[in-house]
Structure formats: C-alpha cells, structure tokens
Amino acid sequence: MITSDTKVFEQLFQTYYSGLVKFCRYFIEDLQEAEDLVVDIFVKIWFKYNTEFCCFADPKGYLFRAAYNECMLHLKKRTRTNRKSRQYFEYIQKPIHENQVDHENQTNILKEVEKLPPRHKTIIELYYFKKLTLEKIAEELNIPLNTVKSHKSRAESRIAKHFLKA
C-alpha cells in the first residue's frame, strides 16, 4: 500500500538525488561512493521518519546539510583507515630486527595483500614494494592517475579493516 508519506519520500528522492550525488562527488570524487552515501542518507531519513514522515520546512537545506555531514564523516573514516593501513605497509617494509616484532605479523600483512583483487594488488606492490610513484604506476598500467589513487585507497582500506577487526 502506498501512503502519502511514501509518495512524499519518492518525490524528495526523485527531486534531489542527482543534485546530492553531484554535491557529494565534490568531496568524495568517486561516483559509486557518492551514490552510496546519498542512498544511505535517504535510508536514514526514511527510517527516522517512517512512522510520521513530516514535510521539512526546507527539505533542500536539510538534505544538503545531511549530505555534507555524511561526506565529512566518510572522509574522516577513510583518512583514519588509510593512515592505519599506511602504518602497516611501512611496518612490513622494515627489517624485522628494526621492528622488534616477529615474522608472523609481516606474513599476515602479506597474506592480506595476496587476497586483494588483481588490480589493487598490483598497485600496492608497485607503490610499496617497487617504490614507484602514483604517476609512474598510472603510466606503466596505462590507466588514469585518479584510478590508481582510487585503487590504492581501496586496497589500503581493505587491509586496514582486516587488522582493525583483529
């Protein structure tokens, strides 16, 4: 059964979705991540107001403020995750006696690198182990620089998430 709340929600979604995605792309840069954030915003709004969906006095302002807040939260999480993953990569590049840790930790990190999708794994290996710059990697793989950055960031996040769980 379609209620008036559902119709209002659908109208809000249809009216503001594409503008919110463009707005989020300004901060996030990755289209898929921006789309996911916008969908998350609408899902949160739906669950928050599903019993008594109210008409906002300024729905555009509310939605764009929510989008801005979600983007900032997303960037904060990504920065924290990337910082942690960089620490792991720096760690595995040092000799064991310098780290004063056992070989098992380095092996665990390398195992996580092996689990990455092929393109992510290649970029991580070229960047951290062969010490190529992002520009050189883009040139060598014949892909745009931003794609290299995106793949590197996603790979670092995957590895960091594994170790943050542990």
Phi and psi in degrees as GROMACS dihedral restraints (atoms count N, CA, C in turn):
[ dihedral_restraints ]
;  ai    aj    ak    al  type     phi  dphi    fc
    3     4     5     6     1   -94.2    20    10
    4     5     6     7     1   119.9    20    10
    6     7     8     9     1   -95.1    20    10
    7     8     9    10     1   171.6    20    10
    9    10    11    12     1   -64.9    20    10
   10    11    12    13     1   -31.9    20    10
   12    13    14    15     1   -62.2    20    10
   13    14    15    16     1   -42.1    20    10
   15    16    17    18     1   -63.0    20    10
   16    17    18    19     1   -42.2    20    10
   18    19    20    21     1   -65.1    20    10
   19    20    21    22     1   -41.9    20    10
   21    22    23    24     1   -62.2    20    10
   22    23    24    25     1   -44.5    20    10
   24    25    26    27     1   -62.3    20    10
   25    26    27    28     1   -46.0    20    10
   27    28    29    30     1   -60.3    20    10
   28    29    30    31     1   -40.7    20    10
   30    31    32    33     1   -63.9    20    10
   31    32    33    34     1   -43.7    20    10
   33    34    35    36     1   -59.6    20    10
   34    35    36    37     1   -45.4    20    10
   36    37    38    39     1   -61.3    20    10
   37    38    39    40     1   -49.9    20    10
   39    40    41    42     1   -64.3    20    10
   40    41    42    43     1   -35.3    20    10
   42    43    44    45     1   -73.8    20    10
   43    44    45    46     1   -41.6    20    10
   45    46    47    48     1  -109.4    20    10
   46    47    48    49     1   -11.2    20    10
   48    49    50    51     1   -54.6    20    10
   49    50    51    52     1   -56.3    20    10
   51    52    53    54     1   -64.7    20    10
   52    53    54    55     1   -37.6    20    10
   54    55    56    57     1   -65.9    20    10
   55    56    57    58     1   -38.3    20    10
   57    58    59    60     1   -68.0    20    10
   58    59    60    61     1   -37.6    20    10
   60    61    62    63     1   -63.4    20    10
   61    62    63    64     1   -45.3    20    10
   63    64    65    66     1   -60.7    20    10
   64    65    66    67     1   -42.3    20    10
   66    67    68    69     1   -61.6    20    10
   67    68    69    70     1   -45.9    20    10
   69    70    71    72     1   -66.6    20    10
   70    71    72    73     1   -34.7    20    10
   72    73    74    75     1   -62.2    20    10
   73    74    75    76     1   -28.2    20    10
   75    76    77    78     1   -60.0    20    10
   76    77    78    79     1   -36.5    20    10
   78    79    80    81     1   -93.0    20    10
   79    80    81    82     1   -40.3    20    10
   81    82    83    84     1   -91.5    20    10
   82    83    84    85     1   -34.2    20    10
   84    85    86    87     1    75.9    20    10
   85    86    87    88     1   -36.4    20    10
   87    88    89    90     1   -86.2    20    10
   88    89    90    91     1   121.8    20    10
   90    91    92    93     1   -59.5    20    10
   91    92    93    94     1   -46.2    20    10
   93    94    95    96     1   -62.6    20    10
   94    95    96    97     1   -42.1    20    10
   96    97    98    99     1   -65.3    20    10
   97    98    99   100     1   -40.0    20    10
   99   100   101   102     1   -63.5    20    10
  100   101   102   103     1   -44.4    20    10
  102   103   104   105     1   -62.1    20    10
  103   104   105   106     1   -42.9    20    10
  105   106   107   108     1   -60.9    20    10
  106   107   108   109     1   -42.4    20    10
  108   109   110   111     1   -62.0    20    10
  109   110   111   112     1   -43.2    20    10
  111   112   113   114     1   -65.5    20    10
  112   113   114   115     1   -42.9    20    10
  114   115   116   117     1   -61.1    20    10
  115   116   117   118     1   -42.4    20    10
  117   118   119   120     1   -58.8    20    10
  118   119   120   121     1   -39.8    20    10
  120   121   122   123     1   -60.6    20    10
  121   122   123   124     1   -47.6    20    10
  123   124   125   126     1   -66.0    20    10
  124   125   126   127     1   -36.8    20    10
  126   127   128   129     1   -64.1    20    10
  127   128   129   130     1   -44.6    20    10
  129   130   131   132     1   -61.2    20    10
  130   131   132   133     1   -42.6    20    10
  132   133   134   135     1   -63.8    20    10
  133   134   135   136     1   -42.8    20    10
  135   136   137   138     1   -60.5    20    10
  136   137   138   139     1   -46.6    20    10
  138   139   140   141     1   -70.5    20    10
  139   140   141   142     1   -30.0    20    10
  141   142   143   144     1   -72.2    20    10
  142   143   144   145     1   -36.4    20    10
  144   145   146   147     1  -116.7    20    10
  145   146   147   148     1    16.9    20    10
  147   148   149   150     1   -65.4    20    10
  148   149   150   151     1   -27.6    20    10
  150   151   152   153     1   -83.3    20    10
  151   152   153   154     1   -34.4    20    10
  153   154   155   156     1  -141.9    20    10
  154   155   156   157     1    75.5    20    10
  156   157   158   159     1   -67.2    20    10
  157   158   159   160     1   115.0    20    10
  159   160   161   162     1   -97.7    20    10
  160   161   162   163     1   157.9    20    10
  162   163   164   165     1   -87.7    20    10
  163   164   165   166     1   117.7    20    10
  165   166   167   168     1   -68.0    20    10
  166   167   168   169     1   147.2    20    10
  168   169   170   171     1   -63.4    20    10
  169   170   171   172     1   -36.6    20    10
  171   172   173   174     1  -137.1    20    10
  172   173   174   175     1    79.5    20    10
  174   175   176   177     1   -61.4    20    10
  175   176   177   178     1   -36.7    20    10
  177   178   179   180     1   -63.1    20    10
  178   179   180   181     1   -47.4    20    10
  180   181   182   183     1   -61.6    20    10
  181   182   183   184     1   -43.5    20    10
  183   184   185   186     1   -61.5    20    10
  184   185   186   187     1   -47.2    20    10
  186   187   188   189     1   -66.3    20    10
  187   188   189   190     1   -41.9    20    10
  189   190   191   192     1   -71.6    20    10
  190   191   192   193     1   -32.4    20    10
  192   193   194   195     1   -67.7    20    10
  193   194   195   196     1   -41.4    20    10
  195   196   197   198     1   -62.5    20    10
  196   197   198   199     1   -40.9    20    10
  198   199   200   201     1   -64.2    20    10
  199   200   201   202     1   -44.1    20    10
  201   202   203   204     1   -60.2    20    10
  202   203   204   205     1   -46.4    20    10
  204   205   206   207     1   -62.4    20    10
  205   206   207   208     1   -41.9    20    10
  207   208   209   210     1   -64.7    20    10
  208   209   210   211     1   -39.7    20    10
  210   211   212   213     1   -63.2    20    10
  211   212   213   214     1   -44.1    20    10
  213   214   215   216     1   -65.0    20    10
  214   215   216   217     1   -40.5    20    10
  216   217   218   219     1   -64.4    20    10
  217   218   219   220     1   -42.9    20    10
  219   220   221   222     1   -62.0    20    10
  220   221   222   223     1   -45.6    20    10
  222   223   224   225     1   -65.2    20    10
  223   224   225   226     1   -37.5    20    10
  225   226   227   228     1   -63.7    20    10
  226   227   228   229     1   -44.5    20    10
  228   229   230   231     1   -64.5    20    10
  229   230   231   232     1   -43.0    20    10
  231   232   233   234     1   -64.5    20    10
  232   233   234   235     1   -41.1    20    10
  234   235   236   237     1   -63.0    20    10
  235   236   237   238     1   -44.1    20    10
  237   238   239   240     1   -62.8    20    10
  238   239   240   241     1   -44.8    20    10
  240   241   242   243     1   -65.5    20    10
  241   242   243   244     1   -44.3    20    10
  243   244   245   246     1   -65.6    20    10
  244   245   246   247     1   -37.7    20    10
  246   247   248   249     1   -62.6    20    10
  247   248   249   250     1   -43.2    20    10
  249   250   251   252     1   -64.9    20    10
  250   251   252   253     1   -42.7    20    10
  252   253   254   255     1   -68.1    20    10
  253   254   255   256     1   -36.2    20    10
  255   256   257   258     1   -62.5    20    10
  256   257   258   259     1   -37.0    20    10
  258   259   260   261     1   -62.2    20    10
  259   260   261   262     1   -40.1    20    10
  261   262   263   264     1   -64.4    20    10
  262   263   264   265     1   -43.3    20    10
  264   265   266   267     1   -67.2    20    10
  265   266   267   268     1   -39.8    20    10
  267   268   269   270     1   -63.1    20    10
  268   269   270   271     1   -37.5    20    10
  270   271   272   273     1   -62.4    20    10
  271   272   273   274     1   -46.5    20    10
  273   274   275   276     1   -74.0    20    10
  274   275   276   277     1   -14.0    20    10
  276   277   278   279     1   -84.4    20    10
  277   278   279   280     1   -15.4    20    10
  279   280   281   282     1   -86.4    20    10
  280   281   282   283     1   151.1    20    10
  282   283   284   285     1   -62.6    20    10
  283   284   285   286     1   151.1    20    10
  285   286   287   288     1   -59.6    20    10
  286   287   288   289     1   -42.8    20    10
  288   289   290   291     1   -63.9    20    10
  289   290   291   292     1   -28.0    20    10
  291   292   293   294     1   -71.8    20    10
  292   293   294   295     1   -35.6    20    10
  294   295   296   297     1   -80.4    20    10
  295   296   297   298     1   -23.3    20    10
  297   298   299   300     1    55.0    20    10
  298   299   300   301     1    44.6    20    10
  300   301   302   303     1  -132.5    20    10
  301   302   303   304     1   169.6    20    10
  303   304   305   306     1   -85.5    20    10
  304   305   306   307     1   164.3    20    10
  306   307   308   309     1   -65.5    20    10
  307   308   309   310     1   -23.7    20    10
  309   310   311   312     1   -60.5    20    10
  310   311   312   313     1   -40.2    20    10
  312   313   314   315     1   -64.1    20    10
  313   314   315   316     1   -43.0    20    10
  315   316   317   318     1   -62.8    20    10
  316   317   318   319     1   -40.8    20    10
  318   319   320   321     1   -62.6    20    10
  319   320   321   322     1   -40.3    20    10
  321   322   323   324     1   -62.3    20    10
  322   323   324   325     1   -41.3    20    10
  324   325   326   327     1   -65.7    20    10
  325   326   327   328     1   -44.9    20    10
  327   328   329   330     1   -62.7    20    10
  328   329   330   331     1   -35.4    20    10
  330   331   332   333     1   -62.5    20    10
  331   332   333   334     1   -39.3    20    10
  333   334   335   336     1   -67.1    20    10
  334   335   336   337     1   -36.4    20    10
  336   337   338   339     1   -62.4    20    10
  337   338   339   340     1   -40.1    20    10
  339   340   341   342     1   -63.8    20    10
  340   341   342   343     1   -27.3    20    10
  342   343   344   345     1   -79.9    20    10
  343   344   345   346     1   -11.3    20    10
  345   346   347   348     1   -66.7    20    10
  346   347   348   349     1   155.2    20    10
  348   349   350   351     1   -58.7    20    10
  349   350   351   352     1   151.7    20    10
  351   352   353   354     1   -50.9    20    10
  352   353   354   355     1   -45.5    20    10
  354   355   356   357     1   -67.5    20    10
  355   356   357   358     1   -41.4    20    10
  357   358   359   360     1   -62.6    20    10
  358   359   360   361     1   -45.1    20    10
  360   361   362   363     1   -60.2    20    10
  361   362   363   364     1   -45.3    20    10
  363   364   365   366     1   -59.5    20    10
  364   365   366   367     1   -45.9    20    10
  366   367   368   369     1   -65.2    20    10
  367   368   369   370     1   -41.8    20    10
  369   370   371   372     1   -62.0    20    10
  370   371   372   373     1   -45.1    20    10
  372   373   374   375     1   -63.2    20    10
  373   374   375   376     1   -43.6    20    10
  375   376   377   378     1   -66.2    20    10
  376   377   378   379     1   -39.0    20    10
  378   379   380   381     1   -76.2    20    10
  379   380   381   382     1   -50.2    20    10
  381   382   383   384     1   -88.9    20    10
  382   383   384   385     1   -33.4    20    10
  384   385   386   387     1   -98.4    20    10
  385   386   387   388     1   -35.9    20    10
  387   388   389   390     1   -98.2    20    10
  388   389   390   391     1    -2.7    20    10
  390   391   392   393     1    60.0    20    10
  391   392   393   394     1    32.6    20    10
  393   394   395   396     1   -80.5    20    10
  394   395   396   397     1   149.3    20    10
  396   397   398   399     1   -75.5    20    10
  397   398   399   400     1   163.6    20    10
  399   400   401   402     1   -61.1    20    10
  400   401   402   403     1   -36.9    20    10
  402   403   404   405     1   -64.1    20    10
  403   404   405   406     1   -43.0    20    10
  405   406   407   408     1   -65.0    20    10
  406   407   408   409     1   -38.9    20    10
  408   409   410   411     1   -63.5    20    10
  409   410   411   412     1   -44.8    20    10
  411   412   413   414     1   -59.5    20    10
  412   413   414   415     1   -42.5    20    10
  414   415   416   417     1   -65.8    20    10
  415   416   417   418     1   -45.6    20    10
  417   418   419   420     1   -65.8    20    10
  418   419   420   421     1   -39.3    20    10
  420   421   422   423     1   -89.5    20    10
  421   422   423   424     1    -6.4    20    10
  423   424   425   426     1    58.8    20    10
  424   425   426   427     1    48.3    20    10
  426   427   428   429     1  -133.2    20    10
  427   428   429   430     1   158.7    20    10
  429   430   431   432     1   -62.6    20    10
  430   431   432   433     1   149.8    20    10
  432   433   434   435     1   -58.0    20    10
  433   434   435   436     1   -42.4    20    10
  435   436   437   438     1   -64.6    20    10
  436   437   438   439     1   -30.0    20    10
  438   439   440   441     1   -67.3    20    10
  439   440   441   442     1   -41.7    20    10
  441   442   443   444     1   -60.9    20    10
  442   443   444   445     1   -46.4    20    10
  444   445   446   447     1   -59.9    20    10
  445   446   447   448     1   -43.8    20    10
  447   448   449   450     1   -64.1    20    10
  448   449   450   451     1   -46.6    20    10
  450   451   452   453     1   -63.1    20    10
  451   452   453   454     1   -41.1    20    10
  453   454   455   456     1   -63.4    20    10
  454   455   456   457     1   -45.3    20    10
  456   457   458   459     1   -62.8    20    10
  457   458   459   460     1   -43.6    20    10
  459   460   461   462     1   -65.5    20    10
  460   461   462   463     1   -39.9    20    10
  462   463   464   465     1   -64.5    20    10
  463   464   465   466     1   -44.9    20    10
  465   466   467   468     1   -61.5    20    10
  466   467   468   469     1   -40.5    20    10
  468   469   470   471     1   -63.9    20    10
  469   470   471   472     1   -42.2    20    10
  471   472   473   474     1   -60.9    20    10
  472   473   474   475     1   -45.3    20    10
  474   475   476   477     1   -67.9    20    10
  475   476   477   478     1   -43.7    20    10
  477   478   479   480     1   -63.3    20    10
  478   479   480   481     1   -40.2    20    10
  480   481   482   483     1   -59.7    20    10
  481   482   483   484     1   -38.5    20    10
  483   484   485   486     1   -60.5    20    10
  484   485   486   487     1   -45.2    20    10
  486   487   488   489     1   -79.8    20    10
  487   488   489   490     1   -23.4    20    10
  489   490   491   492     1   -72.7    20    10
  490   491   492   493     1   -28.4    20    10
  492   493   494   495     1   -69.9    20    10
  493   494   495   496     1   -37.4    20    10
